[in-house]
Amino acid sequence: MSLSSSASGADAPHPGSAPRAIFDAARTELRVDVARGAGGRAALERYSDRVDGLIRQIYADAHPPASPVAILALGGYGRRHLCLHSDIDLLVLFGSTIDVEAERFLRAFLHPLWDLGVVIGHQVRELADFATLEEDNPEFLLALLDARAVAGARELFDRFADAFHTASTHAFILKSLLQLMETRHAGFNSTLYQLEPDVKESPGALRDLAATRTIAMLTDPLLLRRGPADPARVDAAEDFLLRVRTTLHLVAERNHNVLSHELQERVSEMLGYPGTETRIRVERLMSDYFRHARIVNRSLEWARKTAPVPVGPNIGLSREGIRFLDQVQAARNPASWLGAFQAAIDHGTEVSEEALSCIQQHVDRYRADDFFPQADDRRAVLRLLKPVPGIYERLSEMHDCGLLGRVFPEFQAISWRVVRDFYHKYTVDEHTLLTIRNLERTGAATEGSRRRFQSILSGLAEPELLVLALLLHDVGKWRDDDHAIESERMAAEVVERLQLAPDQRDLVLFLIRHHLRMSLVAFRRDTEDPEIVRNFAGFIGTEDRLKMLCLMTLVDVEAVSPETLTSWKEELLWRLYVDTYNHLTQRYGDELIHRSQAELDQVLRGRPDNLSEAEITQFLEGLPQRYLQLFSREAVYRHVRLARDIKPDQVHLSVEAADGIWQLVVVTLDKPFLFSNICGVLSSFGMNILRGHALTNPNGLVLDVFQFTDDEQFLQLNPDGSSQMLQVLEDVVSARADVTQRLRGRERGVLKGVARFSPVVRADNNASARYTIVDIVASNALGLLYRISRVISQHGCEVDLVLIATEGEKAIDVFHITKAGAKLTDPEQQALTSDLQRTLEETL
Amino acid sequence: MKMLKAIIRPNKVDDVKDALAKLNIAGMTVTEVRGHGKQKGHTAIYRGKEYNVSLLPKMEVEVVVPENLAEDAIKAIIGAARTGEIGDGRVFVMPVSETYRIRTGEMEL
């Protein structure tokens, strides 16, 4: 190999030359460049390219395996800034599992590199490894951002890039980068004015420059164009710092980056600084250094302050609010727009003007379906409608930029719609949005009379359905006739597009159709008349509907004009709510299904062939009428089948799951302690009971329906889980096994719980004609129902009906009980409630 | 002239208004008020907790009628607002010596 001493550097060795020859030639060429003060970016890029050639040759010589493999340059080498004595950082990436053949290749590839005396920083990974983020190795992740394919399968590199470059990975790397930077700067007392600076690590040096570019790359590629320094000056600073660094490497003959006093003299001379005295040359070098370091430092600070923080796919949080990182990409992907509004809500900010104009500019190109093509997108729409702080502002922004009317064309029909009447003060669209604002404010109420409505709202499992109903409740006002019917018709199309579950769909449409009903009854009917309340409760059917309709009425009336909702009206509404709630939960035991009832007739007429009229009538007669409101006809038929041929001590059950919630239906014949035993068995399997109904008909047939979460995944992990549960239930019900025994270990853990609020126990003999009602509100805990009902049974009471509800941490249970067929006497009530109170306090 | 001040159930306002309209009494003032008379407040219970409801929502209807119509108007109000239960309300009758029309400043007899 011949070396040229000319400024043009060495001749490239021929392909096929020995690796040593290629490497030596490359280094010699770089040395020459550095020696004449030209070891900047261009020289390092040339050197990196030469090393690429070397790697490719060694790769070929190592006979790569049949399965795909790629060699990636990382970090500074990836950026083509490989310095004279820098480590060569490589990633050897395999497309499939590393086998014997791959290991052979790895040795054949790495050994020649080691033989050259090169310090190789190598990592070996399979593509599948990138499915999970190596959070404990942020430096590696940062180096991967600069990954560049050097040799091997290009297609594998592309697959790696797809797997690696995700929004969440970028967000994690950015966070890590800022932390690493903080620590590194602290090591230099956070000042760039070091007398002996490290040209790689000091503040304002090369690593900061790379960090600036990385921040821009991860957040906004155009960021630096708007920065404090012209990009050309940043490039010049980089070239300068690289020239100093390569000179240091050449002089020190190792990977040495500290510009010490002694080396400052050598470097200033080699870089050709003018001056007769060393002192003057050094001063000029250092003044250049600080000038460039300051540019880097200012650019980095600018990037840190201005860069949007990635908070979702193509979505960043900036000082102006939520932005699209890449507007061109955003314009093509309307499904991501809703994500911008969700991000704004999640981060308590607004959507930036820039993003809003981008949406406004392109929104007309898309149809409603384009915004939620996938099930995930449809779920995202519902999530966006949760009544949390900021929802009104965001929906208003969506409306202003034309998005809301595109996502819900039905809503567009009432845009700026004026309906003249005596009461309304705003256009229909604004009235609608104000109802949602009022709900949002209700959710945030901490005191005053609004607090009671806040507690209703906080107990809703799916408040977003209420917001959806509010959004659509007046869309029918585009016409002048009965708008509730038209709104319901139009809303049916929306819920169809959103593919809501049947019960969600029914709920939303019910609320829209009847959104005026509760104000009519509360303000225009004599709600002190029990018959009015009874009829209203019968119409509403369930507590969930009641809660939502009550809130809907409140915020709808309030959105008519600032004066419409007086505290007087609020009071009337609250009273109707409480009376109806009490009716639904305490009085339903008095209204039983009887033979001549129209609803029973409907069930009989629609019955499948394998069920007889007699069978259905026998099952239903004497159950509360509410049963038919709670369960669909199909569910009723399933229950009737389950009750077939039931004998004493037998238990028939069915278990099924939907969306992570399990439902257990138990049919058996009544006996003392039955309810408590069933709850105990569920708890002994670790089941967390959320909702349920226990019903008893006059023939002693018991139907219990529980909805619960299987927090320990017992049913999921054990294919025969439900038959195990059945076995235990039968054993316990027939007194072959003792549930107390099964629960002992579990209860001990529960009883150590922390008191969240004091329990409420109240017995009432007036609400129902047949039963003593026991209302219990307590912190939810494993086995709670078991302990409550055990106490009730220990007092010799029969548990006929139970309503079980959970709102967050709160358990709300209503027991309908009798003793020897009659209501409890006052002393009996007192004894029972004080025992219950004690039990609940022990639980806490 | 007499001023009639009727405290009635909220849901009876429309009935009272219609009954007075039949007597050609058109002008009236309606106010949302709260209070209690014999129908003392009661205790509302929600989820086992008691809420004391001492003042009940009522409507107050005020009309000024000529002396010769006062008796019929009182009967009309009572007839329209009556349910027979406690809490139907009261009618107060007060003499009015003069009234003035603000727009013109003229006194009406």
Interface residues (C-beta under 8 A of the other chain):
Chain A: F523 R524 R525 D526 T527 E528 D529 T566 W568 K569 E571 L572 R575 V578 D579 Y581 N582 V760 V761 R762 D764 D775 I776 V777 I812
Chain B: R9 P10 N11 K12 D14 E32 V33 R34 A44 I45 Y46 R47 G48 K49 Y51 V53 P57 T83 E85 G87
